[in-house]
Amino acid sequence: MLKRGIKRVLQTGMHLKNYSTQETPSVHHKKSQSIRNFVLDRPAALNALNLEMIYNITPQLQAWQEADLCKVIVLSSAPGSRAFCAGGDVKQIVLDAKESLAGVRKGALFFEQEYKLNHLIATTKKPFVSILDGVTMGGGVGLSVHGHFRIVTENTLIAMPETSIGLFPDVGGSFFLPRMDGELGTFLGLTGHRLKGEEVYISGFGTHFVPSSRIPALMERLAELETDELDVVNAAIDEFSGELTVDQFKNWSLGGKVGDLIDRCFKHYTIEEIIASLEAETANSDEELAAFATKQLKVLKAASPTSLKVTLAQLRRGARMHIADCFKMEYRLAQQFLVTPDFLDGVTAKLINKTTAVWNPPFDQLSSITEKEIDEKFFGERDTPDLELYNRLSYYDYPHRTLSGLPTDRDVFRVVNGEGRRGARTAKPNTKLEVMEWIKQNWGRYDTGVIGEIYIPTMNTLDGGRGKGKVGLLEKVQAILDRHAKETKTGIEWH
């Protein structure tokens, strides 16, 4: 019945699309020379994303990415906004879902159209720049994190807080979170931990840190560009980037010894093991680490146990999947969560009634939720519609990551092992300095070879950047090496 109902709603999509045309739209379309700019303007809801906004953005994005006069697509919030986008409008989704089966269908339609837009952004060839100058959560992350360039400022606050409302980190979270440094993405997805300012950039959510006072000048610079070549756009943004020191990369709040604790505790494949590891760390002789572990235990025990278990399973699967399949998996999960009590009750309690959510089962019955039950209920074959994307393009790693982003610890590990070039081995460096020099000479390439429809390589090549470099490149690499690598008589040991 639910499948037939969802199909009926999908057939009414054009009706809803026409309905979304408003006298005062929540998304404005602006042009300035070569720039085409989506401006989110729903201030009363902190620019929370709804169906009307999705239907506003999607067809225009499809048109702009084919327009010769458009060189750069920018997604930003209206001047003076507190938020870039505070997430999907889950309050309305839950209110509708609790009212009727038609409301459940409308919720499924929202997730379908949202994920299709996310994938469209992830596969557009036109330079896509998001300016995250404010609160960015959930659906706001989905609108930005898959694009080529994510500009963060001192005002940026970012999080994926879904487990606290009985949901899971969707909008491609199953793809981008497992590809962050170490177990950082697992930690962020399970706890909903908030990052601010420069730390959003250091974490990898952002590709550039630009002080907000420089944004107007940056927009003028982008408008002057006469090409849509990604490396030219990247270099233009770098002109306005703020400098960060090695110490900032080493000593940020989730780096160094705290990062080591995160990797130790969140490497497991069950929530029970993660909890046990954190409990052991509460007795750590380092008071800072003990306090951190205690805080994270409190956060996890307040979250939905079902959401925690689904999220961990989702992230472990997503680490091995290409991006199109990640969105398809999340669409199946979203349809199931629409009829899962924890999501309906969690949003009602936390976001509508401003009370404490009561989970079913509660946290003290965590082990009653078996991995087999999670697999069958959320990841098994279901008689529900599949997600039909706008194109068949996919990849196992972001092709633009090695141009616009900074290396992860896995990238540096590959270089240390002589595996920086896809499909071939290179000489192993003997010193940290040689590692840094190799990355300095090779980082900065847009890897078109990892994106395709049928044959898709599982990893980027890290060479071929011809020394283009990037602001923060050597600082990040040095911080990784100082944390994980040790020089010995026989070469470099990784730990």
C-alpha positions as CSV (number, residue, x, y, z in Angstrom):
1,M,0.0,0.0,0.0
2,L,2.8,2.4,0.9
3,K,4.6,1.7,-2.4
4,R,1.4,2.4,-4.4
5,G,0.9,5.6,-2.4
6,I,4.4,6.9,-2.9
7,K,4.1,6.2,-6.6
8,R,0.9,8.3,-6.7
9,V,2.6,11.2,-5.0
10,L,5.6,10.9,-7.4
11,Q,3.2,11.3,-10.2
12,T,1.9,14.6,-8.7
13,G,5.5,16.0,-8.6
14,M,4.9,18.4,-11.5
15,H,1.8,19.7,-9.8
16,L,3.8,20.4,-6.7
17,K,6.5,22.0,-8.8
18,N,4.0,24.4,-10.3
19,Y,2.6,25.1,-6.9
20,S,6.0,26.1,-5.6
21,T,6.1,29.2,-7.7
22,Q,5.5,32.0,-5.2
23,E,5.3,35.8,-5.2
24,T,8.1,35.8,-2.7
25,P,10.2,32.6,-3.3
26,S,12.4,31.2,-0.6
27,V,15.2,30.9,-3.2
28,H,16.2,33.8,-5.5
29,H,18.1,33.4,-8.7
30,K,20.6,36.2,-9.4
31,K,23.1,36.9,-12.2
32,S,26.3,38.9,-12.1
33,Q,28.5,38.6,-15.2
34,S,29.6,35.0,-15.3
35,I,28.1,34.0,-11.9
36,R,24.7,32.4,-11.5
37,N,23.6,32.6,-7.8
38,F,21.0,30.7,-5.8
39,V,20.2,32.8,-2.7
40,L,18.4,31.0,0.1
41,D,16.0,33.4,1.8
42,R,13.7,31.7,4.3
43,P,15.0,33.5,7.5
44,A,12.1,32.6,9.9
45,A,13.0,28.9,9.4
46,L,16.8,29.5,9.2
47,N,16.6,28.6,5.5
48,A,15.4,25.1,6.3
49,L,14.9,23.2,3.1
50,N,11.4,22.2,1.9
51,L,9.9,20.8,-1.3
52,E,9.2,24.2,-2.8
53,M,12.8,25.2,-2.4
54,I,14.0,21.9,-4.0
55,Y,11.6,22.4,-6.9
56,N,12.9,25.9,-7.3
57,I,16.6,25.0,-7.4
58,T,16.6,21.7,-9.4
59,P,15.4,22.8,-12.9
60,Q,17.4,26.1,-12.7
61,L,20.5,24.1,-11.8
62,Q,19.9,21.8,-14.8
63,A,19.6,24.9,-17.0
64,W,22.6,26.8,-15.7
65,Q,24.9,23.8,-16.0
66,E,24.3,23.7,-19.7
67,A,24.4,27.5,-20.2
68,D,27.6,28.8,-21.9
69,L,27.4,32.2,-20.3
70,C,27.3,30.6,-16.9
71,K,30.9,30.0,-15.6
72,V,30.3,29.5,-11.9
73,I,27.2,28.5,-9.9
74,V,27.1,29.9,-6.4
75,L,24.8,28.8,-3.5
76,S,24.6,31.3,-0.6
77,S,22.2,32.7,1.9
78,A,20.6,36.1,1.9
79,P,22.7,38.9,3.5
80,G,22.2,39.1,7.2
81,S,21.1,35.5,7.5
82,R,22.0,33.6,10.7
83,A,22.0,30.4,8.7
84,F,23.2,29.1,5.4
85,C,20.7,26.2,5.7
86,A,19.7,24.7,9.1
87,G,18.6,21.4,7.5
88,G,15.6,19.8,5.9
89,D,12.2,21.0,7.3
90,V,11.8,17.8,9.3
91,K,9.2,19.4,11.6
92,Q,6.8,19.8,8.7
93,I,7.7,16.3,7.4
94,V,6.8,14.7,10.8
95,L,3.6,16.8,11.2
96,D,2.4,15.6,7.8
97,A,3.5,12.0,8.4
98,K,1.6,11.8,11.7
99,E,-1.5,13.2,10.2
100,S,-2.1,10.7,7.4
101,L,-0.7,8.2,5.0
102,A,-0.7,11.0,2.4
103,G,1.6,12.9,4.7
104,V,4.0,9.9,4.8
105,R,4.0,9.9,1.0
106,K,4.8,13.6,0.9
107,G,7.7,12.9,3.3
108,A,9.0,10.2,1.0
109,L,8.7,12.6,-1.9
110,F,10.7,15.2,-0.1
111,F,13.5,12.8,0.6
112,E,13.4,11.5,-3.0
113,Q,13.7,15.0,-4.5
114,E,16.3,16.1,-1.9
115,Y,18.6,13.2,-2.6
116,K,18.2,13.6,-6.4
117,L,19.2,17.3,-6.1
118,N,22.2,16.3,-3.9
119,H,23.4,13.8,-6.5
120,L,22.9,16.4,-9.3
121,I,25.1,18.8,-7.4
122,A,27.6,16.0,-6.8
123,T,27.9,15.2,-10.5
124,T,27.6,18.7,-12.1
125,K,30.6,19.6,-14.2
126,K,30.0,23.4,-13.8
127,P,32.0,24.8,-10.9
128,F,29.7,24.8,-7.9
129,V,30.6,27.1,-5.0
130,S,28.7,27.1,-1.6
131,I,29.3,29.9,0.8
132,L,28.5,28.5,4.3
133,D,28.4,31.8,6.2
134,G,26.3,30.7,9.1
135,V,24.5,27.6,10.6
136,T,24.8,24.6,8.3
137,M,23.2,21.3,9.4
138,G,21.7,18.2,7.8
139,G,20.1,19.2,4.6
140,G,22.3,22.3,4.4
141,V,25.3,20.0,4.4
142,G,23.8,17.9,1.6
143,L,23.4,21.0,-0.5
144,S,27.0,21.9,-0.2
145,V,29.4,19.1,0.8
146,H,29.2,17.2,-2.5
147,G,30.0,20.4,-4.6
148,H,33.5,21.4,-5.8
149,F,34.0,24.3,-3.4
150,R,32.7,24.8,0.1
151,I,33.7,28.2,1.5
152,V,33.5,28.5,5.3
153,T,33.9,31.6,7.4
154,E,34.3,32.5,11.1
155,N,30.5,32.4,11.3
156,T,30.1,28.8,10.0
157,L,28.6,26.2,12.4
158,I,28.2,22.8,11.0
159,A,26.8,19.5,12.3
160,M,24.9,16.3,11.4
161,P,22.6,16.0,14.4
162,E,20.2,13.4,13.1
163,T,20.7,10.7,15.7
164,S,19.4,13.1,18.4
165,I,16.0,13.3,16.6
166,G,15.7,9.6,15.7
167,L,16.9,9.9,12.1
168,F,20.2,9.0,10.5
169,P,22.9,11.3,8.8
170,D,21.4,11.3,5.3
171,V,21.9,13.6,2.3
172,G,24.9,11.6,1.3
173,G,26.3,11.2,4.8
174,S,26.9,7.6,4.1
175,F,29.4,8.7,1.4
176,F,31.2,11.8,2.8
177,L,31.5,10.9,6.5
178,P,33.5,7.6,6.0
179,R,35.9,9.5,3.7
180,M,37.0,12.0,6.4
181,D,40.2,11.5,8.4
182,G,40.4,8.3,10.5
183,E,37.1,7.8,12.4
184,L,36.3,11.5,12.5
185,G,33.2,11.0,10.2
186,T,32.0,8.1,12.3
187,F,32.3,10.3,15.4
188,L,30.5,13.2,13.8
189,G,27.7,11.1,12.4
190,L,27.0,9.3,15.7
191,T,27.3,12.3,18.1
192,G,26.2,15.2,16.0
193,H,29.2,17.1,17.3
194,R,29.3,20.8,16.2
195,L,32.3,22.4,14.5
196,K,32.8,26.1,14.1
197,G,34.8,28.5,12.0
198,E,38.3,27.4,10.9
199,E,37.7,23.9,12.4
200,V,35.0,23.3,9.7
201,Y,37.8,23.8,7.2
202,I,40.4,21.7,9.1
203,S,37.9,18.8,9.4
204,G,37.5,18.6,5.7
205,F,33.8,19.8,5.5
206,G,35.1,23.0,3.9
207,T,37.6,23.4,1.0
208,H,38.5,27.0,1.8
209,F,38.5,29.3,4.8
210,V,37.6,32.8,3.8
211,P,36.9,35.6,6.4
212,S,33.4,36.9,5.9
213,S,34.7,40.4,5.3
214,R,36.3,39.1,2.1
215,I,33.2,37.4,0.6
216,P,32.0,40.5,-1.4
217,A,35.4,40.9,-3.0
218,L,35.5,37.1,-3.7
219,M,32.1,37.3,-5.4
220,E,33.4,40.1,-7.6
221,R,36.5,38.1,-8.5
222,L,34.4,35.0,-9.5
223,A,32.1,37.2,-11.6
224,E,35.1,38.3,-13.6
225,L,36.1,34.8,-14.6
226,E,35.8,34.0,-18.3
227,T,36.2,30.3,-17.9
228,D,34.5,27.4,-16.1
229,E,37.8,25.5,-15.6
230,L,37.8,24.2,-12.0
231,D,41.5,24.9,-11.4
232,V,41.0,28.5,-12.3
233,V,38.1,28.9,-10.0
234,N,40.0,27.1,-7.2
235,A,43.0,29.5,-7.7
236,A,40.6,32.5,-7.6
237,I,39.2,31.4,-4.3
238,D,42.6,30.7,-2.9
239,E,43.4,34.4,-3.4
240,F,41.0,35.2,-0.6
241,S,41.7,32.3,1.7
242,G,42.9,32.9,5.3
243,E,46.2,31.4,6.4
244,L,46.2,28.7,9.0
245,T,49.3,27.5,10.9
246,V,50.6,24.0,11.5
247,D,49.8,24.4,15.2
248,Q,46.1,25.0,14.2
249,F,46.0,21.8,12.3
250,K,47.8,19.9,15.1
251,N,45.9,21.4,18.1
252,W,42.4,21.8,16.9
253,S,39.7,20.4,19.2
254,L,39.4,17.0,17.5
255,G,43.0,16.6,16.5
256,G,46.1,15.3,18.3
257,K,45.5,13.1,21.3
258,V,41.7,13.7,21.1
259,G,41.8,12.5,17.5
260,D,43.7,9.4,18.6
261,L,41.0,8.7,21.2
262,I,38.3,9.1,18.5
263,D,40.1,6.6,16.2
264,R,40.5,4.1,19.1
265,C,36.9,4.3,20.3
266,F,35.0,4.7,17.0
267,K,36.8,2.1,14.9
268,H,34.4,-0.6,16.0
269,Y,31.5,-2.2,14.1
270,T,29.0,-2.2,16.9
271,I,27.7,0.5,19.1
272,E,28.2,-1.7,22.2
273,E,32.0,-1.8,21.5
274,I,32.1,1.9,20.9
275,I,30.4,2.5,24.3
276,A,32.7,0.1,26.0
277,S,35.8,1.8,24.6
278,L,34.5,5.2,25.7
279,E,33.8,3.9,29.2
280,A,37.3,2.6,29.4
281,E,38.6,6.0,28.4
282,T,36.8,7.7,31.3
283,A,39.5,6.2,33.5
284,N,42.2,7.7,31.4
285,S,45.0,9.3,33.4
286,D,44.8,12.3,31.1
287,E,42.0,14.4,32.5
288,E,41.2,16.1,29.2
289,L,40.7,12.7,27.5
290,A,38.7,11.3,30.4
291,A,36.4,14.3,30.3
292,F,36.0,14.1,26.5
293,A,35.0,10.4,26.7
294,T,32.5,11.1,29.5
295,K,30.9,13.9,27.5
296,Q,30.6,11.7,24.4
297,L,29.0,8.9,26.4
298,K,26.4,11.3,27.7
299,V,25.7,12.4,24.1
300,L,25.3,8.9,22.7
301,K,23.1,7.7,25.6
302,A,20.7,10.6,24.9
303,A,20.4,9.7,21.2
304,S,18.0,7.2,19.6
305,P,19.5,3.7,20.0
306,T,17.9,2.6,16.8
307,S,19.4,5.6,15.0
308,L,22.8,4.9,16.4
309,K,22.8,1.3,15.2
310,V,21.4,2.2,11.7
311,T,23.9,5.0,11.4
312,L,26.9,2.9,12.2
313,A,25.8,0.2,9.7
314,Q,25.1,2.9,7.1
315,L,28.6,4.4,7.4
316,R,30.4,1.1,7.3
317,R,28.5,0.1,4.2
318,G,28.9,3.6,2.6
319,A,32.7,3.4,2.9
320,R,32.7,0.7,0.3
321,M,29.9,2.1,-2.0
322,H,29.9,4.6,-4.8
323,I,28.0,7.8,-4.4
324,A,24.9,6.9,-6.4
325,D,24.4,3.7,-4.5
326,C,24.8,5.6,-1.2
327,F,21.9,7.9,-2.1
328,K,19.8,4.9,-3.2
329,M,20.5,3.2,0.1
330,E,19.6,6.3,2.1
331,Y,16.3,6.7,0.2
332,R,15.4,3.1,1.3
333,L,16.3,4.0,4.8
334,A,14.4,7.3,4.8
335,Q,11.2,5.5,3.7
336,Q,11.5,3.1,6.6
337,F,12.2,5.9,9.1
338,L,9.0,7.7,8.1
339,V,7.1,4.9,9.8
340,T,9.6,4.4,12.6
341,P,8.4,5.7,16.0
342,D,11.7,7.1,17.1
343,F,11.9,9.6,14.2
344,L,8.3,10.7,14.6
345,D,8.5,11.0,18.4
346,G,12.1,12.4,18.4
347,V,11.3,15.3,16.1
348,T,8.0,16.0,17.9
349,A,9.7,16.0,21.3
350,K,13.0,17.9,20.5
351,L,11.9,20.3,17.7
352,I,8.2,20.9,18.2
353,N,7.5,20.4,21.9
354,K,11.0,21.2,23.1
355,T,11.0,18.2,25.5
356,T,13.2,15.1,26.0
357,A,12.6,12.3,23.6
358,V,11.6,8.9,24.9
359,W,13.1,6.2,22.7
360,N,11.7,2.8,22.0
361,P,13.6,0.8,22.9
362,P,15.5,3.0,25.4
363,F,19.2,3.1,25.7
364,D,19.5,0.6,28.5
365,Q,18.0,-1.9,26.2
366,L,20.5,-1.2,23.4
367,S,21.5,-4.8,23.0
368,S,17.9,-5.8,22.4
369,I,18.3,-4.3,18.9
370,T,20.3,-6.9,17.1
371,E,22.5,-6.4,14.1
372,K,20.3,-9.0,12.3
373,E,17.2,-7.0,13.0
374,I,18.8,-3.8,11.7
375,D,19.9,-5.6,8.6
376,E,16.5,-7.0,7.9
377,K,14.4,-4.0,8.8
378,F,16.5,-1.2,7.3
379,F,18.9,-2.7,4.8
380,G,17.1,-5.8,3.4
381,E,15.1,-6.0,0.2
382,R,11.9,-3.9,0.5
383,D,8.8,-3.4,-1.6
384,T,9.3,0.3,-2.0
385,P,10.3,2.5,-4.9
386,D,13.9,2.9,-5.9
387,L,15.6,6.3,-6.3
388,E,15.8,7.3,-9.9
389,L,18.6,9.8,-10.3
390,Y,18.8,12.5,-13.0
391,N,22.0,10.9,-14.5
392,R,24.0,7.6,-14.2
393,L,27.3,9.2,-13.1
394,S,28.9,8.0,-10.0
395,Y,32.3,7.7,-8.2
396,Y,33.9,6.1,-5.2
397,D,35.8,9.3,-4.3
398,Y,35.2,12.9,-5.1
399,P,37.0,13.7,-8.3
400,H,37.5,17.3,-7.2
401,R,38.9,16.4,-3.7
402,T,42.5,16.4,-4.9
403,L,42.1,19.8,-6.4
404,S,40.0,21.8,-4.0
405,G,40.4,19.9,-0.7
406,L,43.3,18.9,1.5
407,P,44.8,15.4,1.9
408,T,43.4,13.0,4.4
409,D,45.5,10.7,6.6
410,R,44.7,7.9,4.1
411,D,46.2,10.0,1.3
412,V,49.4,10.6,3.2
413,F,49.6,6.9,4.2
414,R,49.4,6.0,0.5
415,V,52.3,8.3,-0.3
416,V,54.3,6.9,2.5
417,N,53.8,3.4,1.0
418,G,54.6,4.5,-2.5
419,E,50.9,4.2,-3.6
420,G,50.2,7.8,-4.5
421,R,49.7,7.0,-8.2
422,R,46.6,5.0,-9.2
423,G,47.5,1.7,-10.9
424,A,51.3,2.0,-10.3
425,R,53.8,2.1,-7.5
426,T,56.2,5.0,-6.8
427,A,59.4,5.0,-4.8
428,K,58.8,5.0,-1.1
429,P,60.0,8.2,0.6
430,N,62.5,7.7,3.4
431,T,61.8,10.9,5.3
432,K,58.8,13.1,6.3
433,L,60.4,15.9,4.2
434,E,60.3,13.7,1.1
435,V,56.6,12.9,1.7
436,M,55.9,16.6,2.0
437,E,57.9,17.4,-1.1
438,W,56.1,14.6,-3.1
439,I,52.7,15.9,-2.1
440,K,53.7,19.5,-2.7
441,Q,54.8,18.6,-6.3
442,N,51.7,16.5,-7.1
443,W,48.7,17.7,-5.2
444,G,46.1,19.8,-7.1
445,R,44.7,17.7,-9.8
446,Y,41.0,17.3,-10.8
447,D,40.8,13.5,-11.3
448,T,38.3,13.0,-14.1
449,G,39.3,9.3,-14.2
450,V,37.3,8.4,-11.1
451,I,33.9,9.5,-12.4
452,G,31.8,7.4,-14.8
453,E,28.8,5.3,-15.5
454,I,30.1,1.7,-15.7
455,Y,33.7,1.2,-14.9
456,I,34.6,3.3,-11.9
457,P,38.1,3.2,-10.2
458,T,37.9,2.8,-6.4
459,M,40.4,5.5,-5.6
460,N,41.8,8.8,-6.9
461,T,45.3,9.2,-8.2
462,L,47.2,11.7,-6.0
463,D,49.7,12.8,-8.6
464,G,49.5,15.1,-11.7
465,G,48.8,18.3,-9.9
466,R,52.1,19.8,-11.2
467,G,52.9,21.6,-8.0
468,K,49.7,23.8,-8.0
469,G,49.5,23.3,-4.3
470,K,46.9,24.8,-2.0
471,V,46.6,27.1,1.0
472,G,47.1,24.9,4.1
473,L,48.4,21.9,2.1
474,L,51.8,21.5,3.8
475,E,50.5,22.5,7.2
476,K,47.9,19.7,7.1
477,V,50.4,17.1,5.8
478,Q,52.9,18.0,8.5
479,A,50.2,17.7,11.2
480,I,49.3,14.2,9.9
481,L,52.9,13.1,9.7
482,D,53.7,14.3,13.2
483,R,50.7,12.4,14.5
484,H,51.0,9.1,12.6
485,A,54.5,8.7,11.2
486,K,58.0,8.1,12.6
487,E,61.3,8.1,10.8
488,T,63.5,5.1,11.3
489,K,66.7,3.8,9.8
490,T,64.7,1.7,7.3
491,G,62.2,4.3,6.3
492,I,58.9,5.6,7.8
493,E,56.8,3.7,10.2
494,W,53.1,4.5,10.4
495,H,51.1,4.2,13.6
